[in-house]
Amino acid sequence: MILIFGAIIGLLLALFGVPLNSLIVSVFFVALGLLYFYLGFALFNDIQLRRIFNAESYKGLGTWRILIAVGTGLALSMLTIGFMFTILSYPMANTFLISGIILTTIMIFLTAFKNSQEKNQFYKNIIFRCVAFIVIAVIFLLMPEQIFERP
């Protein structure tokens, strides 16, 4: 939650052109992207960081649930880096956003398929988070490019 709030504050600072906004945006968005990329499987499965290497933490999860969590972590990481690239006006921002949207959409379909079989709150949470990220990504794609440009 701290990283999400920091990313939102960085976004607001970038909109208002506050000095050093790029530093704040970079730190929080990269940290959030790395969290999703490396620890997404644990984050989505509610595995505590200190129990991540404990084999008992993964009992009862199943292969599909872990694979969906890993794929979702990768997809949301791509979108998070795409958001940062867009805010900082870096090249390839649209590439990150479009590929992230495609991968996130694939994860939604896989999750919806597994949810129809198992009816688990885990799958509903993944779908909700993925849809929220896709909506934000589409907004970032449709925004004019000069909105975050520095004078």
Contacts in CASP RR format, 6 or more apart in sequence:
PFRMAT RR
TARGET T0000
AUTHOR 0000-0000-0000
METHOD contacts of the structure
MODEL  1
MILIFGAIIGLLLALFGVPLNSLIVSVFFVALGLLYFYLGFALFNDIQLR
RIFNAESYKGLGTWRILIAVGTGLALSMLTIGFMFTILSYPMANTFLISG
IILTTIMIFLTAFKNSQEKNQFYKNIIFRCVAFIVIAVIFLLMPEQIFER
P
3 28 0 8 1.000
3 31 0 8 1.000
3 32 0 8 1.000
3 35 0 8 1.000
4 32 0 8 1.000
6 24 0 8 1.000
6 28 0 8 1.000
7 25 0 8 1.000
7 28 0 8 1.000
7 29 0 8 1.000
7 32 0 8 1.000
7 80 0 8 1.000
7 83 0 8 1.000
9 24 0 8 1.000
9 28 0 8 1.000
10 21 0 8 1.000
10 24 0 8 1.000
10 25 0 8 1.000
10 28 0 8 1.000
10 87 0 8 1.000
11 25 0 8 1.000
11 83 0 8 1.000
11 87 0 8 1.000
13 21 0 8 1.000
13 24 0 8 1.000
13 25 0 8 1.000
14 21 0 8 1.000
14 22 0 8 1.000
14 25 0 8 1.000
14 87 0 8 1.000
14 88 0 8 1.000
14 148 0 8 1.000
15 147 0 8 1.000
15 148 0 8 1.000
17 150 0 8 1.000
22 88 0 8 1.000
25 84 0 8 1.000
25 87 0 8 1.000
25 88 0 8 1.000
26 84 0 8 1.000
26 88 0 8 1.000
29 80 0 8 1.000
29 81 0 8 1.000
29 83 0 8 1.000
29 84 0 8 1.000
29 87 0 8 1.000
30 81 0 8 1.000
30 84 0 8 1.000
32 80 0 8 1.000
33 76 0 8 1.000
33 77 0 8 1.000
33 80 0 8 1.000
33 81 0 8 1.000
34 77 0 8 1.000
35 43 0 8 1.000
36 43 0 8 1.000
36 73 0 8 1.000
36 74 0 8 1.000
36 76 0 8 1.000
36 77 0 8 1.000
36 80 0 8 1.000
37 73 0 8 1.000
37 74 0 8 1.000
37 77 0 8 1.000
39 49 0 8 1.000
39 52 0 8 1.000
40 69 0 8 1.000
40 70 0 8 1.000
40 72 0 8 1.000
40 73 0 8 1.000
40 76 0 8 1.000
41 47 0 8 1.000
41 66 0 8 1.000
41 69 0 8 1.000
41 70 0 8 1.000
41 73 0 8 1.000
42 48 0 8 1.000
42 49 0 8 1.000
42 52 0 8 1.000
42 69 0 8 1.000
43 69 0 8 1.000
43 73 0 8 1.000
44 68 0 8 1.000
44 69 0 8 1.000
44 72 0 8 1.000
44 73 0 8 1.000
44 122 0 8 1.000
44 125 0 8 1.000
44 126 0 8 1.000
45 58 0 8 1.000
45 61 0 8 1.000
45 65 0 8 1.000
45 66 0 8 1.000
45 69 0 8 1.000
45 122 0 8 1.000
47 57 0 8 1.000
47 58 0 8 1.000
48 57 0 8 1.000
51 57 0 8 1.000
58 66 0 8 1.000
64 114 0 8 1.000
65 114 0 8 1.000
65 120 0 8 1.000
65 122 0 8 1.000
68 107 0 8 1.000
68 110 0 8 1.000
68 111 0 8 1.000
68 114 0 8 1.000
68 123 0 8 1.000
68 126 0 8 1.000
69 126 0 8 1.000
71 103 0 8 1.000
71 107 0 8 1.000
72 104 0 8 1.000
72 107 0 8 1.000
72 111 0 8 1.000
72 126 0 8 1.000
72 129 0 8 1.000
72 130 0 8 1.000
74 103 0 8 1.000
75 100 0 8 1.000
75 103 0 8 1.000
75 104 0 8 1.000
75 106 0 8 1.000
75 107 0 8 1.000
75 130 0 8 1.000
75 133 0 8 1.000
76 104 0 8 1.000
76 129 0 8 1.000
76 130 0 8 1.000
76 133 0 8 1.000
78 96 0 8 1.000
78 99 0 8 1.000
78 100 0 8 1.000
78 103 0 8 1.000
79 96 0 8 1.000
79 97 0 8 1.000
79 100 0 8 1.000
79 101 0 8 1.000
79 104 0 8 1.000
79 133 0 8 1.000
79 134 0 8 1.000
79 136 0 8 1.000
79 137 0 8 1.000
81 96 0 8 1.000
82 93 0 8 1.000
82 96 0 8 1.000
82 97 0 8 1.000
82 100 0 8 1.000
82 137 0 8 1.000
82 140 0 8 1.000
83 97 0 8 1.000
83 136 0 8 1.000
83 137 0 8 1.000
83 140 0 8 1.000
84 90 0 8 1.000
85 91 0 8 1.000
85 92 0 8 1.000
85 93 0 8 1.000
85 96 0 8 1.000
86 93 0 8 1.000
86 94 0 8 1.000
86 97 0 8 1.000
86 140 0 8 1.000
86 143 0 8 1.000
86 148 0 8 1.000
87 148 0 8 1.000
88 148 0 8 1.000
89 145 0 8 1.000
89 148 0 8 1.000
89 149 0 8 1.000
89 150 0 8 1.000
93 140 0 8 1.000
94 141 0 8 1.000
97 137 0 8 1.000
97 140 0 8 1.000
97 141 0 8 1.000
98 141 0 8 1.000
100 137 0 8 1.000
101 134 0 8 1.000
101 137 0 8 1.000
101 138 0 8 1.000
104 130 0 8 1.000
104 133 0 8 1.000
104 134 0 8 1.000
104 137 0 8 1.000
105 130 0 8 1.000
105 134 0 8 1.000
107 126 0 8 1.000
107 130 0 8 1.000
108 126 0 8 1.000
108 127 0 8 1.000
108 130 0 8 1.000
108 131 0 8 1.000
108 134 0 8 1.000
111 123 0 8 1.000
111 126 0 8 1.000
111 127 0 8 1.000
111 130 0 8 1.000
112 123 0 8 1.000
112 127 0 8 1.000
114 120 0 8 1.000
114 123 0 8 1.000
115 123 0 8 1.000
115 124 0 8 1.000
115 127 0 8 1.000
END
